[in-house]
């Protein structure tokens, strides 16, 4: 559920943010488990949130400079 909630929220809001063209930030919330080893299923889901945000930055960042992408923990 950790990953699907983030993915569904991004799917709902990022297209409008891209279209609007105004400066904005996409901020996802993980935990320290997203950047550390271990953690079992919880850690894996938090790693996925971090990876999803990094993928958005890599794919959209060069073509959509008005958006910035961040993960907080």
CHARMM-style PDB file with segment names, atoms N, HN, CA, C and O in Angstrom:
ATOM      1  N   UNK     1       0.809  -1.185   0.000  1.00  0.00      PROA
ATOM      2  CA  UNK     1       0.000   0.000   0.000  1.00  0.00      PROA
ATOM      3  C   UNK     1       0.857   1.255   0.000  1.00  0.00      PROA
ATOM      4  O   UNK     1       0.445   2.263  -0.574  1.00  0.00      PROA
ATOM      5  N   UNK     2       2.023   1.237   0.615  1.00  0.00      PROA
ATOM      6  HN  UNK     2       2.358   0.419   1.081  1.00  0.00      PROA
ATOM      7  CA  UNK     2       2.894   2.412   0.646  1.00  0.00      PROA
ATOM      8  C   UNK     2       3.192   2.915  -0.756  1.00  0.00      PROA
ATOM      9  O   UNK     2       3.141   4.119  -1.007  1.00  0.00      PROA
ATOM     10  N   UNK     3       3.498   2.019  -1.658  1.00  0.00      PROA
ATOM     11  HN  UNK     3       3.539   1.041  -1.454  1.00  0.00      PROA
ATOM     12  CA  UNK     3       3.880   2.405  -3.016  1.00  0.00      PROA
ATOM     13  C   UNK     3       2.664   2.797  -3.841  1.00  0.00      PROA
ATOM     14  O   UNK     3       2.711   3.788  -4.570  1.00  0.00      PROA
ATOM     15  N   UNK     4       1.589   2.049  -3.742  1.00  0.00      PROA
ATOM     16  HN  UNK     4       1.551   1.245  -3.150  1.00  0.00      PROA
ATOM     17  CA  UNK     4       0.412   2.332  -4.556  1.00  0.00      PROA
ATOM     18  C   UNK     4      -0.217   3.678  -4.204  1.00  0.00      PROA
ATOM     19  O   UNK     4      -0.695   4.381  -5.094  1.00  0.00      PROA
ATOM     20  N   UNK     5      -0.228   4.044  -2.944  1.00  0.00      PROA
ATOM     21  HN  UNK     5       0.160   3.473  -2.220  1.00  0.00      PROA
ATOM     22  CA  UNK     5      -0.759   5.342  -2.545  1.00  0.00      PROA
ATOM     23  C   UNK     5       0.032   6.478  -3.168  1.00  0.00      PROA
ATOM     24  O   UNK     5      -0.545   7.441  -3.673  1.00  0.00      PROA
ATOM     25  N   UNK     6       1.347   6.368  -3.132  1.00  0.00      PROA
ATOM     26  HN  UNK     6       1.816   5.586  -2.722  1.00  0.00      PROA
ATOM     27  CA  UNK     6       2.210   7.388  -3.734  1.00  0.00      PROA
ATOM     28  C   UNK     6       2.021   7.402  -5.247  1.00  0.00      PROA
ATOM     29  O   UNK     6       1.861   8.468  -5.842  1.00  0.00      PROA
ATOM     30  N   UNK     7       2.039   6.235  -5.869  1.00  0.00      PROA
ATOM     31  HN  UNK     7       2.170   5.369  -5.387  1.00  0.00      PROA
ATOM     32  CA  UNK     7       1.903   6.162  -7.330  1.00  0.00      PROA
ATOM     33  C   UNK     7       0.564   6.734  -7.792  1.00  0.00      PROA
ATOM     34  O   UNK     7       0.516   7.473  -8.775  1.00  0.00      PROA
ATOM     35  N   UNK     8      -0.514   6.403  -7.100  1.00  0.00      PROA
ATOM     36  HN  UNK     8      -0.475   5.802  -6.301  1.00  0.00      PROA
ATOM     37  CA  UNK     8      -1.830   6.920  -7.483  1.00  0.00      PROA
ATOM     38  C   UNK     8      -1.921   8.433  -7.304  1.00  0.00      PROA
ATOM     39  O   UNK     8      -2.537   9.121  -8.118  1.00  0.00      PROA
ATOM     40  N   UNK     9      -1.318   8.942  -6.255  1.00  0.00      PROA
ATOM     41  HN  UNK     9      -0.818   8.383  -5.594  1.00  0.00      PROA
ATOM     42  CA  UNK     9      -1.309  10.392  -6.029  1.00  0.00      PROA
ATOM     43  C   UNK     9      -0.513  11.096  -7.120  1.00  0.00      PROA
ATOM     44  O   UNK     9      -0.952  12.116  -7.652  1.00  0.00      PROA
ATOM     45  N   UNK    10       0.651  10.557  -7.454  1.00  0.00      PROA
ATOM     46  HN  UNK    10       1.007   9.728  -7.022  1.00  0.00      PROA
ATOM     47  CA  UNK    10       1.462  11.149  -8.519  1.00  0.00      PROA
ATOM     48  C   UNK    10       0.714  11.111  -9.845  1.00  0.00      PROA
ATOM     49  O   UNK    10       0.723  12.086 -10.596  1.00  0.00      PROA
ATOM     50  N   UNK    11       0.074   9.998 -10.128  1.00  0.00      PROA
ATOM     51  HN  UNK    11       0.066   9.206  -9.517  1.00  0.00      PROA
ATOM     52  CA  UNK    11      -0.692   9.864 -11.371  1.00  0.00      PROA
ATOM     53  C   UNK    11      -1.821  10.881 -11.442  1.00  0.00      PROA
ATOM     54  O   UNK    11      -2.174  11.346 -12.525  1.00  0.00      PROA
ATOM     55  N   UNK    12      -2.381  11.222 -10.305  1.00  0.00      PROA
ATOM     56  HN  UNK    12      -2.094  10.844  -9.424  1.00  0.00      PROA
ATOM     57  CA  UNK    12      -3.494  12.175 -10.269  1.00  0.00      PROA
ATOM     58  C   UNK    12      -3.050  13.628 -10.409  1.00  0.00      PROA
ATOM     59  O   UNK    12      -3.742  14.425 -11.043  1.00  0.00      PROA
ATOM     60  N   UNK    13      -1.907  13.979  -9.826  1.00  0.00      PROA
ATOM     61  HN  UNK    13      -1.346  13.331  -9.312  1.00  0.00      PROA
ATOM     62  CA  UNK    13      -1.544  15.388  -9.733  1.00  0.00      PROA
ATOM     63  C   UNK    13      -0.431  15.850 -10.669  1.00  0.00      PROA
ATOM     64  O   UNK    13      -0.458  16.996 -11.117  1.00  0.00      PROA
ATOM     65  N   UNK    14       0.533  15.009 -10.974  1.00  0.00      PROA
ATOM     66  HN  UNK    14       0.554  14.078 -10.609  1.00  0.00      PROA
ATOM     67  CA  UNK    14       1.678  15.462 -11.778  1.00  0.00      PROA
ATOM     68  C   UNK    14       1.275  15.912 -13.185  1.00  0.00      PROA
ATOM     69  O   UNK    14       1.794  16.930 -13.642  1.00  0.00      PROA
ATOM     70  N   UNK    15       0.393  15.227 -13.890  1.00  0.00      PROA
ATOM     71  HN  UNK    15      -0.029  14.400 -13.519  1.00  0.00      PROA
ATOM     72  CA  UNK    15       0.033  15.720 -15.229  1.00  0.00      PROA
ATOM     73  C   UNK    15      -0.503  17.154 -15.210  1.00  0.00      PROA
ATOM     74  O   UNK    15      -0.161  17.949 -16.087  1.00  0.00      PROA
ATOM     75  N   UNK    16      -1.317  17.487 -14.247  1.00  0.00      PROA
ATOM     76  HN  UNK    16      -1.594  16.842 -13.535  1.00  0.00      PROA
ATOM     77  CA  UNK    16      -1.829  18.850 -14.139  1.00  0.00      PROA
ATOM     78  C   UNK    16      -0.736  19.847 -13.809  1.00  0.00      PROA
ATOM     79  O   UNK    16      -0.747  20.974 -14.302  1.00  0.00      PROA
ATOM     80  N   UNK    17       0.215  19.431 -12.971  1.00  0.00      PROA
ATOM     81  HN  UNK    17       0.224  18.515 -12.570  1.00  0.00      PROA
ATOM     82  CA  UNK    17       1.337  20.302 -12.623  1.00  0.00      PROA
ATOM     83  C   UNK    17       2.211  20.562 -13.840  1.00  0.00      PROA
ATOM     84  O   UNK    17       2.711  21.671 -14.029  1.00  0.00      PROA
ATOM     85  N   UNK    18       2.392  19.540 -14.660  1.00  0.00      PROA
ATOM     86  HN  UNK    18       1.986  18.639 -14.506  1.00  0.00      PROA
ATOM     87  CA  UNK    18       3.173  19.698 -15.891  1.00  0.00      PROA
ATOM     88  C   UNK    18       2.453  20.656 -16.827  1.00  0.00      PROA
ATOM     89  O   UNK    18       3.060  21.577 -17.374  1.00  0.00      PROA
ATOM     90  N   UNK    19       1.172  20.437 -17.006  1.00  0.00      PROA
ATOM     91  HN  UNK    19       0.679  19.689 -16.561  1.00  0.00      PROA
ATOM     92  CA  UNK    19       0.372  21.245 -17.930  1.00  0.00      PROA
ATOM     93  C   UNK    19       0.274  22.706 -17.490  1.00  0.00      PROA
ATOM     94  O   UNK    19       0.302  23.613 -18.322  1.00  0.00      PROA
ATOM     95  N   UNK    20       0.159  22.928 -16.188  1.00  0.00      PROA
ATOM     96  HN  UNK    20       0.136  22.192 -15.512  1.00  0.00      PROA
ATOM     97  CA  UNK    20      -0.001  24.279 -15.662  1.00  0.00      PROA
ATOM     98  C   UNK    20       1.219  25.142 -15.972  1.00  0.00      PROA
ATOM     99  O   UNK    20       1.074  26.326 -16.274  1.00  0.00      PROA
ATOM    100  N   UNK    21       2.397  24.574 -15.904  1.00  0.00      PROA
ATOM    101  HN  UNK    21       2.514  23.611 -15.659  1.00  0.00      PROA
ATOM    102  CA  UNK    21       3.607  25.304 -16.263  1.00  0.00      PROA
ATOM    103  C   UNK    21       4.151  26.227 -15.200  1.00  0.00      PROA
ATOM    104  O   UNK    21       5.160  26.893 -15.431  1.00  0.00      PROA
ATOM    105  N   UNK    22       3.524  26.291 -14.047  1.00  0.00      PROA
ATOM    106  HN  UNK    22       2.705  25.749 -13.859  1.00  0.00      PROA
ATOM    107  CA  UNK    22       3.994  27.147 -12.960  1.00  0.00      PROA
ATOM    108  C   UNK    22       5.035  26.398 -12.124  1.00  0.00      PROA
ATOM    109  O   UNK    22       4.976  25.172 -12.026  1.00  0.00      PROA
ATOM    110  N   UNK    23       5.978  27.112 -11.528  1.00  0.00      PROA
ATOM    111  HN  UNK    23       6.025  28.107 -11.608  1.00  0.00      PROA
ATOM    112  CA  UNK    23       6.950  26.440 -10.657  1.00  0.00      PROA
ATOM    113  C   UNK    23       6.236  25.671  -9.544  1.00  0.00      PROA
ATOM    114  O   UNK    23       5.321  26.187  -8.902  1.00  0.00      PROA
ATOM    115  N   UNK    24       6.665  24.450  -9.332  1.00  0.00      PROA
ATOM    116  HN  UNK    24       7.409  24.031  -9.853  1.00  0.00      PROA
ATOM    117  CA  UNK    24       6.044  23.597  -8.315  1.00  0.00      PROA
ATOM    118  C   UNK    24       7.024  22.524  -7.881  1.00  0.00      PROA
ATOM    119  O   UNK    24       8.024  22.266  -8.551  1.00  0.00      PROA
ATOM    120  N   UNK    25       6.726  21.907  -6.759  1.00  0.00      PROA
ATOM    121  HN  UNK    25       5.913  22.116  -6.215  1.00  0.00      PROA
ATOM    122  CA  UNK    25       7.556  20.827  -6.240  1.00  0.00      PROA
ATOM    123  C   UNK    25       6.703  19.588  -6.017  1.00  0.00      PROA
ATOM    124  O   UNK    25       5.587  19.666  -5.503  1.00  0.00      PROA
ATOM    125  N   UNK    26       7.248  18.450  -6.413  1.00  0.00      PROA
ATOM    126  HN  UNK    26       8.154  18.387  -6.831  1.00  0.00      PROA
ATOM    127  CA  UNK    26       6.641  17.151  -6.144  1.00  0.00      PROA
ATOM    128  C   UNK    26       7.423  16.565  -4.975  1.00  0.00      PROA
ATOM    129  O   UNK    26       8.625  16.323  -5.086  1.00  0.00      PROA
ATOM    130  N   UNK    27       6.742  16.337  -3.855  1.00  0.00      PROA
ATOM    131  HN  UNK    27       5.766  16.533  -3.765  1.00  0.00      PROA
ATOM    132  CA  UNK    27       7.404  15.845  -2.654  1.00  0.00      PROA
ATOM    133  C   UNK    27       6.753  14.536  -2.235  1.00  0.00      PROA
ATOM    134  O   UNK    27       5.553  14.487  -1.967  1.00  0.00      PROA
ATOM    135  N   UNK    28       7.556  13.474  -2.180  1.00  0.00      PROA
ATOM    136  HN  UNK    28       8.531  13.515  -2.398  1.00  0.00      PROA
ATOM    137  CA  UNK    28       7.063  12.188  -1.694  1.00  0.00      PROA
ATOM    138  C   UNK    28       7.651  11.934  -0.312  1.00  0.00      PROA
ATOM    139  O   UNK    28       8.709  12.463   0.029  1.00  0.00      PROA
ATOM    140  N   UNK    29       6.965  11.130   0.470  1.00  0.00      PROA
ATOM    141  HN  UNK    29       6.106  10.701   0.193  1.00  0.00      PROA
ATOM    142  CA  UNK    29       7.418  10.831   1.821  1.00  0.00      PROA
ATOM    143  C   UNK    29       7.761   9.354   1.918  1.00  0.00      PROA
ATOM    144  O   UNK    29       6.929   8.487   1.652  1.00  0.00      PROA
ATOM    145  N   UNK    30       8.986   9.088   2.299  1.00  0.00      PROA
ATOM    146  HN  UNK    30       9.662   9.793   2.515  1.00  0.00      PROA
ATOM    147  CA  UNK    30       9.425   7.714   2.559  1.00  0.00      PROA
ATOM    148  C   UNK    30       9.827   7.675   4.034  1.00  0.00      PROA
ATOM    149  O   UNK    30       9.216   8.359   4.855  1.00  0.00      PROA
ATOM    150  N   UNK    31      10.802   6.916   4.364  1.00  0.00      PROA
ATOM    151  HN  UNK    31      11.298   6.361   3.697  1.00  0.00      PROA
ATOM    152  CA  UNK    31      11.390   6.947   5.702  1.00  0.00      PROA
ATOM    153  C   UNK    31      12.859   6.622   5.518  1.00  0.00      PROA
ATOM    154  O   UNK    31      13.300   6.332   4.406  1.00  0.00      PROA
ATOM    155  N   UNK    32      13.602   6.667   6.579  1.00  0.00      PROA
ATOM    156  HN  UNK    32      13.243   6.903   7.482  1.00  0.00      PROA
ATOM    157  CA  UNK    32      15.026   6.349   6.490  1.00  0.00      PROA
ATOM    158  C   UNK    32      15.216   4.928   5.949  1.00  0.00      PROA
ATOM    159  O   UNK    32      16.276   4.601   5.415  1.00  0.00      PROA
ATOM    160  N   UNK    33      14.194   4.091   6.088  1.00  0.00      PROA
ATOM    161  HN  UNK    33      13.332   4.356   6.522  1.00  0.00      PROA
ATOM    162  CA  UNK    33      14.253   2.730   5.545  1.00  0.00      PROA
ATOM    163  C   UNK    33      14.359   2.744   4.024  1.00  0.00      PROA
ATOM    164  O   UNK    33      14.774   1.750   3.428  1.00  0.00      PROA
ATOM    165  N   UNK    34      13.995   3.846   3.393  1.00  0.00      PROA
ATOM    166  HN  UNK    34      13.658   4.654   3.877  1.00  0.00      PROA
ATOM    167  CA  UNK    34      14.089   3.954   1.944  1.00  0.00      PROA
ATOM    168  C   UNK    34      15.498   4.121   1.430  1.00  0.00      PROA
ATOM    169  O   UNK    34      15.745   3.968   0.234  1.00  0.00      PROA
ATOM    170  N   UNK    35      16.429   4.435   2.319  1.00  0.00      PROA
ATOM    171  HN  UNK    35      16.228   4.559   3.291  1.00  0.00      PROA
ATOM    172  CA  UNK    35      17.819   4.615   1.895  1.00  0.00      PROA
ATOM    173  C   UNK    35      18.792   3.772   2.707  1.00  0.00      PROA
ATOM    174  O   UNK    35      20.006   3.933   2.585  1.00  0.00      PROA
ATOM    175  N   UNK    36      18.269   2.881   3.529  1.00  0.00      PROA
ATOM    176  HN  UNK    36      17.282   2.750   3.628  1.00  0.00      PROA
ATOM    177  CA  UNK    36      19.136   2.006   4.317  1.00  0.00      PROA
ATOM    178  C   UNK    36      18.852   0.551   3.975  1.00  0.00      PROA
ATOM    179  O   UNK    36      17.827   0.226   3.377  1.00  0.00      PROA
ATOM    180  N   UNK    37      19.766  -0.305   4.360  1.00  0.00      PROA
ATOM    181  HN  UNK    37      20.599  -0.040   4.846  1.00  0.00      PROA
ATOM    182  CA  UNK    37      19.609  -1.739   4.069  1.00  0.00      PROA
ATOM    183  C   UNK    37      18.644  -2.371   5.063  1.00  0.00      PROA
ATOM    184  O   UNK    37      18.500  -1.908   6.195  1.00  0.00      PROA
ATOM    185  N   UNK    38      17.996  -3.418   4.624  1.00  0.00      PROA
ATOM    186  HN  UNK    38      18.113  -3.793   3.705  1.00  0.00      PROA
ATOM    187  CA  UNK    38      17.106  -4.167   5.503  1.00  0.00      PROA
ATOM    188  C   UNK    38      15.711  -3.580   5.552  1.00  0.00      PROA
ATOM    189  O   UNK    38      15.329  -2.766   4.711  1.00  0.00      PROA
ATOM    190  N   UNK    39      14.972  -4.002   6.534  1.00  0.00      PROA
ATOM    191  HN  UNK    39      15.283  -4.663   7.217  1.00  0.00      PROA
ATOM    192  CA  UNK    39      13.628  -3.466   6.714  1.00  0.00      PROA
ATOM    193  C   UNK    39      12.519  -4.335   6.179  1.00  0.00      PROA
ATOM    194  O   UNK    39      11.346  -4.003   6.348  1.00  0.00      PROA
ATOM    195  N   UNK    40      12.854  -5.442   5.537  1.00  0.00      PROA
ATOM    196  HN  UNK    40      13.808  -5.712   5.401  1.00  0.00      PROA
ATOM    197  CA  UNK    40      11.825  -6.348   5.037  1.00  0.00      PROA
ATOM    198  C   UNK    40      10.878  -5.670   4.061  1.00  0.00      PROA
ATOM    199  O   UNK    40      11.282  -4.777   3.317  1.00  0.00      PROA
ATOM    200  N   UNK    41       9.616  -6.094   4.062  1.00  0.00      PROA
ATOM    201  HN  UNK    41       9.288  -6.820   4.666  1.00  0.00      PROA
ATOM    202  CA  UNK    41       8.645  -5.532   3.125  1.00  0.00      PROA
ATOM    203  C   UNK    41       8.473  -4.020   3.274  1.00  0.00      PROA
ATOM    204  O   UNK    41       8.316  -3.315   2.278  1.00  0.00      PROA
ATOM    205  N   UNK    42       8.502  -3.524   4.501  1.00  0.00      PROA
ATOM    206  HN  UNK    42       8.629  -4.097   5.311  1.00  0.00      PROA
ATOM    207  CA  UNK    42       8.371  -2.086   4.724  1.00  0.00      PROA
ATOM    208  C   UNK    42       9.517  -1.339   4.057  1.00  0.00      PROA
ATOM    209  O   UNK    42       9.296  -0.350   3.359  1.00  0.00      PROA
ATOM    210  N   UNK    43      10.743  -1.811   4.272  1.00  0.00      PROA
ATOM    211  HN  UNK    43      10.923  -2.614   4.840  1.00  0.00      PROA
ATOM    212  CA  UNK    43      11.913  -1.185   3.659  1.00  0.00      PROA
ATOM    213  C   UNK    43      11.849  -1.237   2.146  1.00  0.00      PROA
ATOM    214  O   UNK    43      12.208  -0.273   1.470  1.00  0.00      PROA
ATOM    215  N   UNK    44      11.397  -2.351   1.618  1.00  0.00      PROA
ATOM    216  HN  UNK    44      11.106  -3.134   2.167  1.00  0.00      PROA
ATOM    217  CA  UNK    44      11.266  -2.481   0.156  1.00  0.00      PROA
ATOM    218  C   UNK    44      10.270  -1.466  -0.397  1.00  0.00      PROA
ATOM    219  O   UNK    44      10.510  -0.862  -1.443  1.00  0.00      PROA
ATOM    220  N   UNK    45       9.160  -1.280   0.300  1.00  0.00      PROA
ATOM    221  HN  UNK    45       8.965  -1.771   1.149  1.00  0.00      PROA
ATOM    222  CA  UNK    45       8.170  -0.320  -0.193  1.00  0.00      PROA
ATOM    223  C   UNK    45       8.710   1.098  -0.128  1.00  0.00      PROA
ATOM    224  O   UNK    45       8.405   1.909  -1.003  1.00  0.00      PROA
ATOM    225  N   UNK    46       9.493   1.415   0.872  1.00  0.00      PROA
ATOM    226  HN  UNK    46       9.741   0.756   1.583  1.00  0.00      PROA
ATOM    227  CA  UNK    46      10.071   2.751   0.980  1.00  0.00      PROA
ATOM    228  C   UNK    46      11.176   2.962  -0.055  1.00  0.00      PROA
ATOM    229  O   UNK    46      11.328   4.062  -0.586  1.00  0.00      PROA
ATOM    230  N   UNK    47      11.949   1.906  -0.343  1.00  0.00      PROA
ATOM    231  HN  UNK    47      11.826   1.013   0.089  1.00  0.00      PROA
ATOM    232  CA  UNK    47      12.928   1.978  -1.439  1.00  0.00      PROA
ATOM    233  C   UNK    47      12.201   2.266  -2.754  1.00  0.00      PROA
ATOM    234  O   UNK    47      12.683   3.040  -3.580  1.00  0.00      PROA
ATOM    235  N   UNK    48      11.058   1.648  -2.937  1.00  0.00      PROA
ATOM    236  HN  UNK    48      10.666   1.019  -2.266  1.00  0.00      PROA
ATOM    237  CA  UNK    48      10.291   1.842  -4.164  1.00  0.00      PROA
ATOM    238  C   UNK    48       9.815   3.291  -4.286  1.00  0.00      PROA
ATOM    239  O   UNK    48       9.822   3.844  -5.385  1.00  0.00      PROA
ATOM    240  N   UNK    49       9.407   3.906  -3.196  1.00  0.00      PROA
ATOM    241  HN  UNK    49       9.401   3.457  -2.302  1.00  0.00      PROA
ATOM    242  CA  UNK    49       8.979   5.311  -3.233  1.00  0.00      PROA
ATOM    243  C   UNK    49      10.149   6.200  -3.638  1.00  0.00      PROA
ATOM    244  O   UNK    49       9.998   7.092  -4.474  1.00  0.00      PROA
ATOM    245  N   UNK    50      11.306   5.958  -3.049  1.00  0.00      PROA
ATOM    246  HN  UNK    50      11.429   5.234  -2.370  1.00  0.00      PROA
ATOM    247  CA  UNK    50      12.503   6.737  -3.411  1.00  0.00      PROA
ATOM    248  C   UNK    50      12.830   6.536  -4.881  1.00  0.00      PROA
ATOM    249  O   UNK    50      13.098   7.506  -5.591  1.00  0.00      PROA
ATOM    250  N   UNK    51      12.813   5.294  -5.349  1.00  0.00      PROA
ATOM    251  HN  UNK    51      12.595   4.507  -4.773  1.00  0.00      PROA
ATOM    252  CA  UNK    51      13.117   4.995  -6.753  1.00  0.00      PROA
ATOM    253  C   UNK    51      12.110   5.619  -7.701  1.00  0.00      PROA
ATOM    254  O   UNK    51      12.483   6.112  -8.766  1.00  0.00      PROA
ATOM    255  N   UNK    52      10.856   5.603  -7.334  1.00  0.00      PROA
ATOM    256  HN  UNK    52      10.553   5.202  -6.469  1.00  0.00      PROA
ATOM    257  CA  UNK    52       9.810   6.206  -8.165  1.00  0.00      PROA
ATOM    258  C   UNK    52      10.045   7.704  -8.321  1.00  0.00      PROA
ATOM    259  O   UNK    52       9.908   8.250  -9.416  1.00  0.00      PROA
ATOM    260  N   UNK    53      10.395   8.357  -7.237  1.00  0.00      PROA
ATOM    261  HN  UNK    53      10.506   7.914  -6.348  1.00  0.00      PROA
ATOM    262  CA  UNK    53      10.669   9.791  -7.286  1.00  0.00      PROA
ATOM    263  C   UNK    53      11.904  10.085  -8.135  1.00  0.00      PROA
ATOM    264  O   UNK    53      11.908  11.027  -8.928  1.00  0.00      PROA
ATOM    265  N   UNK    54      12.938   9.284  -7.968  1.00  0.00      PROA
ATOM    266  HN  UNK    54      12.934   8.519  -7.324  1.00  0.00      PROA
ATOM    267  CA  UNK    54      14.151   9.451  -8.774  1.00  0.00      PROA
ATOM    268  C   UNK    54      13.857   9.230 -10.257  1.00  0.00      PROA
ATOM    269  O   UNK    54      14.397   9.936 -11.109  1.00  0.00      PROA
ATOM    270  N   UNK    55      13.013   8.265 -10.565  1.00  0.00      PROA
ATOM    271  HN  UNK    55      12.574   7.691  -9.873  1.00  0.00      PROA
ATOM    272  CA  UNK    55      12.651   8.001 -11.965  1.00  0.00      PROA
ATOM    273  C   UNK    55      11.886   9.183 -12.556  1.00  0.00      PROA
ATOM    274  O   UNK    55      12.124   9.566 -13.702  1.00  0.00      PROA
ATOM    275  N   UNK    56      10.973   9.760 -11.786  1.00  0.00      PROA
ATOM    276  HN  UNK    56      10.779   9.449 -10.856  1.00  0.00      PROA
ATOM    277  CA  UNK    56      10.247  10.942 -12.259  1.00  0.00      PROA
ATOM    278  C   UNK    56      11.211  12.086 -12.538  1.00  0.00      PROA
ATOM    279  O   UNK    56      11.106  12.765 -13.559  1.00  0.00      PROA
ATOM    280  N   UNK    57      12.154  12.292 -11.618  1.00  0.00      PROA
ATOM    281  HN  UNK    57      12.239  11.740 -10.789  1.00  0.00      PROA
ATOM    282  CA  UNK    57      13.142  13.356 -11.805  1.00  0.00      PROA
ATOM    283  C   UNK    57      13.949  13.122 -13.073  1.00  0.00      PROA
ATOM    284  O   UNK    57      14.184  14.052 -13.844  1.00  0.00      PROA
ATOM    285  N   UNK    58      14.371  11.889 -13.289  1.00  0.00      PROA
ATOM    286  HN  UNK    58      14.180  11.133 -12.662  1.00  0.00      PROA
ATOM    287  CA  UNK    58      15.189  11.568 -14.463  1.00  0.00      PROA
ATOM    288  C   UNK    58      14.400  11.700 -15.766  1.00  0.00      PROA
ATOM    289  O   UNK    58      14.934  12.167 -16.772  1.00  0.00      PROA
ATOM    290  N   UNK    59      13.146  11.296 -15.749  1.00  0.00      PROA
ATOM    291  HN  UNK    59      12.712  10.917 -14.932  1.00  0.00      PROA
ATOM    292  CA  UNK    59      12.345  11.299 -16.977  1.00  0.00      PROA
ATOM    293  C   UNK    59      11.712  12.656 -17.282  1.00  0.00      PROA
ATOM    294  O   UNK    59      11.672  13.075 -18.439  1.00  0.00      PROA
ATOM    295  N   UNK    60      11.222  13.338 -16.260  1.00  0.00      PROA
ATOM    296  HN  UNK    60      11.255  12.998 -15.320  1.00  0.00      PROA
ATOM    297  CA  UNK    60      10.529  14.600 -16.491  1.00  0.00      PROA
ATOM    298  C   UNK    60      11.421  15.822 -16.300  1.00  0.00      PROA
ATOM    299  O   UNK    60      11.219  16.850 -16.945  1.00  0.00      PROA
ATOM    300  N   UNK    61      12.392  15.709 -15.424  1.00  0.00      PROA
ATOM    301  HN  UNK    61      12.556  14.874 -14.900  1.00  0.00      PROA
ATOM    302  CA  UNK    61      13.229  16.854 -15.086  1.00  0.00      PROA
ATOM    303  C   UNK    61      13.806  17.612 -16.273  1.00  0.00      PROA
ATOM    304  O   UNK    61      13.711  18.839 -16.306  1.00  0.00      PROA
ATOM    305  N   UNK    62      14.402  16.929 -17.252  1.00  0.00      PROA
ATOM    306  HN  UNK    62      14.479  15.932 -17.226  1.00  0.00      PROA
ATOM    307  CA  UNK    62      15.000  17.658 -18.379  1.00  0.00      PROA
ATOM    308  C   UNK    62      13.972  18.377 -19.260  1.00  0.00      PROA
ATOM    309  O   UNK    62      14.292  19.397 -19.870  1.00  0.00      PROA
ATOM    310  N   UNK    63      12.762  17.864 -19.332  1.00  0.00      PROA
ATOM    311  HN  UNK    63      12.502  17.035 -18.836  1.00  0.00      PROA
ATOM    312  CA  UNK    63      11.766  18.462 -20.221  1.00  0.00      PROA
ATOM    313  C   UNK    63      10.756  19.343 -19.487  1.00  0.00      PROA
ATOM    314  O   UNK    63      10.009  20.089 -20.120  1.00  0.00      PROA
ATOM    315  N   UNK    64      10.730  19.263 -18.172  1.00  0.00      PROA
ATOM    316  HN  UNK    64      11.337  18.657 -17.658  1.00  0.00      PROA
ATOM    317  CA  UNK    64       9.777  20.037 -17.375  1.00  0.00      PROA
ATOM    318  C   UNK    64      10.560  20.758 -16.272  1.00  0.00      PROA
ATOM    319  O   UNK    64      10.475  20.386 -15.101  1.00  0.00      PROA
ATOM    320  N   UNK    65      11.320  21.789 -16.649  1.00  0.00      PROA
ATOM    321  HN  UNK    65      11.389  22.091 -17.600  1.00  0.00      PROA
ATOM    322  CA  UNK    65      12.206  22.429 -15.668  1.00  0.00      PROA
ATOM    323  C   UNK    65      11.484  23.193 -14.558  1.00  0.00      PROA
ATOM    324  O   UNK    65      12.110  23.557 -13.563  1.00  0.00      PROA
ATOM    325  N   UNK    66      10.192  23.442 -14.706  1.00  0.00      PROA
ATOM    326  HN  UNK    66       9.683  23.146 -15.515  1.00  0.00      PROA
ATOM    327  CA  UNK    66       9.470  24.171 -13.659  1.00  0.00      PROA
ATOM    328  C   UNK    66       9.079  23.278 -12.478  1.00  0.00      PROA
ATOM    329  O   UNK    66       8.608  23.777 -11.455  1.00  0.00      PROA
ATOM    330  N   UNK    67       9.269  21.969 -12.612  1.00  0.00      PROA
ATOM    331  HN  UNK    67       9.651  21.563 -13.442  1.00  0.00      PROA
ATOM    332  CA  UNK    67       8.986  21.046 -11.503  1.00  0.00      PROA
ATOM    333  C   UNK    67      10.274  20.584 -10.859  1.00  0.00      PROA
ATOM    334  O   UNK    67      11.261  20.324 -11.547  1.00  0.00      PROA
ATOM    335  N   UNK    68      10.269  20.480  -9.545  1.00  0.00      PROA
ATOM    336  HN  UNK    68       9.467  20.691  -8.986  1.00  0.00      PROA
ATOM    337  CA  UNK    68      11.377  19.853  -8.843  1.00  0.00      PROA
ATOM    338  C   UNK    68      10.824  18.634  -8.096  1.00  0.00      PROA
ATOM    339  O   UNK    68       9.649  18.593  -7.731  1.00  0.00      PROA
ATOM    340  N   UNK    69      11.684  17.658  -7.880  1.00  0.00      PROA
ATOM    341  HN  UNK    69      12.639  17.691  -8.176  1.00  0.00      PROA
ATOM    342  CA  UNK    69      11.258  16.390  -7.275  1.00  0.00      PROA
ATOM    343  C   UNK    69      12.095  16.101  -6.042  1.00  0.00      PROA
ATOM    344  O   UNK    69      13.322  16.196  -6.074  1.00  0.00      PROA
ATOM    345  N   UNK    70      11.417  15.743  -4.948  1.00  0.00      PROA
ATOM    346  HN  UNK    70      10.420  15.666  -4.922  1.00  0.00      PROA
ATOM    347  CA  UNK    70      12.090  15.543  -3.664  1.00  0.00      PROA
ATOM    348  C   UNK    70      11.463  14.377  -2.918  1.00  0.00      PROA
ATOM    349  O   UNK    70      10.272  14.101  -3.062  1.00  0.00      PROA
ATOM    350  N   UNK    71      12.277  13.696  -2.119  1.00  0.00      PROA
ATOM    351  HN  UNK    71      13.244  13.920  -2.002  1.00  0.00      PROA
ATOM    352  CA  UNK    71      11.781  12.693  -1.188  1.00  0.00      PROA
ATOM    353  C   UNK    71      12.222  13.104   0.197  1.00  0.00      PROA
ATOM    354  O   UNK    71      13.389  13.432   0.408  1.00  0.00      PROA
ATOM    355  N   UNK    72      11.310  13.090   1.133  1.00  0.00      PROA
ATOM    356  HN  UNK    72      10.362  12.824   0.962  1.00  0.00      PROA
ATOM    357  CA  UNK    72      11.641  13.401   2.534  1.00  0.00      PROA
ATOM    358  C   UNK    72      11.437  12.149   3.366  1.00  0.00      PROA
ATOM    359  O   UNK    72      10.646  11.269   3.027  1.00  0.00      PROA
ATOM    360  N   UNK    73      12.176  12.097   4.467  1.00  0.00      PROA
ATOM    361  HN  UNK    73      12.819  12.812   4.743  1.00  0.00      PROA
ATOM    362  CA  UNK    73      12.021  10.992   5.416  1.00  0.00      PROA
ATOM    363  C   UNK    73      12.119  11.491   6.810  1.00  0.00      PROA
ATOM    364  OT1 UNK    73      12.014  10.708   7.755  1.00  0.00      PROA
TER     365      UNK     73
END
